[in-house]
């Protein structure tokens, strides 16, 4: 990692936002409109093979993840650029985005019916490794009800960062949280299917906890506590002295 990149990642705002972005990605993976579809996606990216080889499964899964990661990173860069343009009104924008984050969190919990519609792209590319990254792009553009609120919160945090690079980094962290479980499932396909069945019994709890997390982030933004936490972390990071 270069010195500039290390400095960027260690800055107060990103040090606070990156773990939230990764957690939001993981919550999206465990949500009821992603987890049940995982076996189908894994089968699709390997050419609908009844007994896919492990190497082919992992390769297809990684290509699929790279497809939707590219979409998310592009969106993060766009929203980060928007934040840079609007930086002069940062305080007002942060509070407005905080209110939006609260609404998205409530939507994730199923408390805002109008935001629960599925607007996925239903035209799929050919099954197999060649179509895996394209399927990832379709998945990323699909903006399902469960992914929309969590990714939306990450993109709003990207706006508050006021930089295309930082917005892209946050979106990549989200893609990492969402994508690594896909890769893990590809590595242990049969065992993962049994695990998913157990997790699906607790999907309601997962969505409520995930929604509450998003609402909490929104409240931090609206009340200005987010800025106070960022300032405190910047002071802590700035005063840190390495042992060696």
Steps between C-alpha positions, in 0.01 A plus 500: 500500500643839401548772762224714344252212494589400855446860613163512325377175654619608846321835485232542765196492272606195300624315807145536632315441172692204354395245767139618459525449123636146541230419757232639268624269224485199731148593613398522133634151436302360794181681399194300386522614137867403452576195717229272351630581150864413571479132391338611174765764432781254577347241269449759226857629499633145457280422200214330689719197568347249740840424656736789425872469562630705791739705285227585253263592782752736661598659167137559405420644842799738496406623151141551615617701804735712285203581274283650770802653678575700184145635500512596868845663474386708202196612697715579804735713291204685348345574838838601643545745214154639570602553861812690391287732283261567788769526767416862581167391648643194672316541831153537346565217252620269777179556697281446192688182416464391862122533470513300176709234674236466772231451234716236326553320830125493564447376144747218559292397801191493278340807663485711181284299253557732205872417497454124497446454125736277307652681202755238403612451141350169395693450174793275589824433309600150392579258781862410563835667571474737202168632623599513870630861507201614292267330746685690776434827315131408465491417871663833586262697280200305627469711815279246679298625800747347744820623334361847422477631858837365615689607188313830506637572848855425383455735204369776728812456714696534176336839443606615847860400418503757217745306281460261207785281631356478850152433369637220280695356795187489715305331221781247458485426874126437460567269204757319713249441779245374248742310275722307741210282624425416135862389452493304828180329385670409173794346690272282712191471282321202655579592860393859432155386384432345843629813675273724291197292596578560868558873449176542303304408812624826655457734202241715677739564790784575254293758311387668822854519639635620163226761470566621853870537412412718202259712706773547763743628235230738374441636849875559541502700176185702578605595853858588404644230726659339193715811449597499869604135477701569185680792670573285805642219284711743298647631825567147624656392171705820474638450850587134451871421527624164367694284743782451250 
